[in-house]
Amino acid sequence: MGRRQLLMPMLPGMPDAVTGRPVKAATRPPLRTLDQAIARSRDIIAEALDRYPIVARQALVSGGNDSMVLLHLVQSYLDSSADDAVVHVDTGIGIEETRQHVREVATGWNLPLRVLHPRDSYEDLILGQVIARTGANAGIRSVWKGFPGPGGHGVMYRRLKNEPLQRNRAQIIGSHGRSRKVLYLAGMRWGESDRRFRTAAEIDPDGGIIWCSPLVHWTNEQMDQYRRLHLLPRNEVADHLHMSGECLCGAYAKPGELDEIEFFYPRTAYRIRSLEKRVEQAGIPACKWGQAPPGGKQPTPGSIAGRLCSSCPAPLAGQTDLMDLWTQNGLLTPAPVPEVAA
């Protein structure tokens, strides 16, 4: 949280705006009250529906607290066709409590839920068991081996998130990408991260998919105010870990993150540590979750690894390493340094 937020907390009715001008914005977003921000969000959705032949409207929900704001705001739009739904991608390497939270909210709000699964599992990817199906390496080489570092995030995103979303799109519209479109309502915001500030757009056509980010101009304060106003249910995973936990591929894990996960969700951490042993036994050098592979490549500066991975590259504002916090509060003490004989 920046100095401005510490000294000047937002009050109900106070206008607020994203600091600076995002690259994809023609002008700096204007100051808006929460009501004005909501009105602008509805205008963005209306523009997308007017411009494109939308046959299905789907709200992409990670299970984090921000995605609850999105879902609450757009739920009234999910009633135009049999394919309208809440969509959650089960990456296969997430925290079960987050998936349960999504199911409970969808049921409680009487919304249809569609859970998508990737064709290739996370385990098969890191064990090198997914063989390329196209290109020069088709039928010959694995698409990936070992736990991903930052340079492998794109592969994980494409295989675990984008592939099921594209397959879902194909099941709805087939090859009619020009005459029929699926509207994916996503919660990307300029205020989420530096990468979102560079890349997020209000409406972003992508073949048969129209990506729509109706909250793109919302600030953190406006999100918090909306949650309080509507008493939205919170996901304890997001409260504990400062992320939704729906995908723990580890590409951009911060130091100590697996220890934090283990403290709150030991079953999930046990599974990850078991995978580490399997990868090591397979003789794969990249056998540590959350660590860059030996000699692994780094992502190109400014590259876009995936629309739905908003805060992977850096911790969210206010996020701290749990082990550091415990040490600072005297709950942990450093191991004594052995004396060296003179």
Buried (B, 14 or more C-beta within 10 A) or exposed (E): EEEEBEEEEBEEEBEBBBEEEBEBBEEEBEEBBBEBBBEBBBEBBEBBBEEBEBBBBBBBBBBBBBBBBBBBBBBEBBEEEEBBBBBBBBBBBBBEBBBEBBBEBBEEBEBBBBBBEBEBBBBBBBBBBBBBEEEEEEEEEBBBBBBBBBBBBBBBBBBBBBBBBBBBBEEBBEEEBEEBBBBBBBBBBBBBBEBBBEBBBBBBBEEBBBBBBBBBBBBBBBBBBBBEEEEBBEBBBBEBBBBBBBBBBBBBBBEBBBEBBBBBBEEBBEBBEEBBEEBBEBEBEBBBBBBBBEEBEEBEEEEBBBBBBBBBBEBBBEBEBBBEEBEEEEEEEEEEEEEEEE
